[in-house]
Amino acid sequence: MKSMFSKLKKKSRNEDERLLTCVVIGGGQRGSNYALYALDFPQKLKVMAICDPREAVRNSFQKKYDLPSDSLFSDWKKIVEMDKFVDFVCICTPDSTHKEIAVAFAKKNYHILLEKPMATTEEDCREIVGACKENDVILCVCHVLRYYPGNNKIKEIIESGEIGQVVNIQHTEPVGFFHFAHSYVRGNWRDSKTSSFSLLTKSCHDIDLISYWMGDSPCTRISSFGSLRHFKAENKPEKAGMSCMECSVEETCPYSAKKIYLYPAMRGNFGWPVSVVVGREDLMGEELVAQLQTQLSTGNYGKCVYSSDNDVCDNQIVNMEFDSGATASFTMIAFTKEICERKTKIYGTKGTLEFNGGYQVDQFDFLTRQTTTHQCAPKIKLQTRLFGHGGADFYCMDSFVKAIASNDRSLIKSTAEDTLRSHLLVFAAERSRLEGKTLHINKEGNWT
């Protein structure tokens, strides 16, 4: 492996153009997604190894990235024990494991691409940032919404002063009724004890985005309200079974696992969320449908949504006041037709901005009383398959790779300090919800 890495470095013409190398730690949906950059831009990045406890995932990476057998790992600690052999690690493991893995690789001087959330406790987040600073490591937590074209257009207009001073931001994340059932009732993020609370695992993106738009004005007061409103035993229909595969009222339930997974697969739709349930890329057609039926009959994804062990909020609001006097409100709601198509309204002293997902920002000017429509569609469809979050996944990964190649940290839109600050806001909001009080930030930077 060392000799291969040496050959790769010799191909470089200069530091800005040199071929970078990485190890993917966690080859699930997000890890597989970011790794696609290496297939689309083989002159910029090469995946050198995969670490995942699932043999099927390791085998899939081996075929896709032409990896030798000694580059397949089931335990990340084996990699840490080796001499450093790549430029960075891409950590996309379960949220609760982030701190231990990130700190270990920071101490070995690996640069780090870390899927959000950074970690599941305030203390762990601080430790990750501290380890990266101490070892001069570039850390990029994947707050990909900062790279979304429409969100950047909003930032640009705010900084131009065209809408005057920002007075209020209203921002909503419509999670999507079946997306929430999949990920936060049946899926990996359903239980705050094994993962974390939903404002952190789903919407730390959004709290970070509001902070990004507010610029240099920090949040000084925060409050939050929310609950698990619907997906609990008391709302279970009479005569409903424990599994959707054997339920007499399944046809009348919009959250039926058959409707979300089985029927789409039978029509040939094998992508997300079906792919998450099956967990294997080597299956197609009838073989995949058979495996899916087995998983739904025996696993959590086939459970009744009113009989799962979920406890995270399905609706939550966050209210914020900033040092400038501006205010913001954020709503996370499960029960929507749209899936993660954020909706934003920004009220300034000279005009307003409105963004309803997609690639169009509408700007109204109080002086002219005219509306200007800004088109913000990314022009990357022919360049990459990394089109998640409307192209933001690509821009995040591309910025990170360029930052390492050129040693220019300014290319990363969310610094380690930015990320820590917005994560602390999320933890403060959840404390407010649980304790039933408004929190203030003190002179030491702590929320009380």
Buried (B, 14 or more C-beta within 10 A) or exposed (E): BEEEBEEBEEEEEEEEEBBBBBBBBBBBBBBBBBBBBBBBBEEBBBBBBBBBEBEBBBBBBBEBBEBEEEBBBEEBEEBBEEEEBBBBBBBBBBBBBBBBBBBBBBBBEBBBBBBBBBBBBBEBBBBBBBBBEEBEBBBBBBBBBBBBBBBBBBBEBBEEEBBEBBBEBBBBBBBBBBBBBBBBBBBBBBBBEEBBBBBBBBBBBBBBBBBBBBBEBBBBBBBBBBEBBBBBEEEBBEEBBBBBBEBEBBEEBEBBBBBBBBEBBEEEEBEEBBBBBBBBBEBEEEEBBEBBBEBBEEBBBBBBBBBBEBBBBBBBBBBBBBEBEBBBBBBBBBBBEBEBBBBBBBBBEEBBBBBBBBBBBBBBBEEEEEEEEBEBEBEBEEBBBBBBBBBBBBBBBBBBBBBBBBEEEEBBBBBBEBBBBBBBBBBBBBBBBEEEEEBEBEEEEEBE
